[in-house]
Amino acid sequence: MTYRIIIAPTALKMLQAIKDRKIRTQLRDRINALAETPNQQGKALIRELAGHRSLRAAGQRYRIIYRVVDDLVQVNIVAAGIRKEGDKRDIYELTKKLIRLGLLDE
């Protein structure tokens, strides 16, 4: 079964903000690969991000945060960016903030 990929406007802006074309291409390829078996890729997230999954990409430094909606056979990409543990610009911290503010388009 092939899942439909939906990229939220917020995630699209995050992707477009990445200047390095090679990294954007690698992220795009990983996102496209989610169309097949998205529940078996990445890892399930916990706490504030429960219900979402995280997939490593582009040399393990970048993460793609997504939600699988099995009923609709679709994958919603909600965020993508660099992993900087302890930094306020860390992709997980940004995603949590978007959820708290109700700005995450899913």
C-alpha angles and dihedrals in degrees: 000000000000118000122217113239117224117186113202116227090245091054091046090055090049091052093047090051091063104098099195108091093200092056092046089052092050091049091049091051092050091048091050090050089060089074087081119057099339092172090061095051127076123001134285114254126223141211113013091004096049111142092035130095131213125217124193117228144165102032095331092286098098129063133203113207114203144160124220115219103194094180091061095033091234141124117219113207104208103171143359131186150105124317110232107165111214093015122114088227092059109130092235092052092047091050092049090050092050090051092049091050093046091238098122110112107210 
